[in-house]
C-alpha cells in the first residue's frame, strides 16, 4: 500500500503520514525500488496496537 493509500485508509493527510513516519509512528515501512510501501498485515497490526493502547 502506498503512502497516499494509507492516508486515505486512515482518513489522514499525506503530510500527516510523512510526519508519523519521520517520528517513528505508524506501521512498519517496506522499501521497494526506492518507494515507501506498507504491507496490509503491518497496517492491521498497527491499528490493533493503537486500539489496545487507547483501551488500556
Secondary structure, DSSP 8 states (H G I E B T S, - for coil): --HHHHHHHTT--HHHHHHHHHTT-SS--EEETTEEE--HHHHHHHHHHHHHHHH-
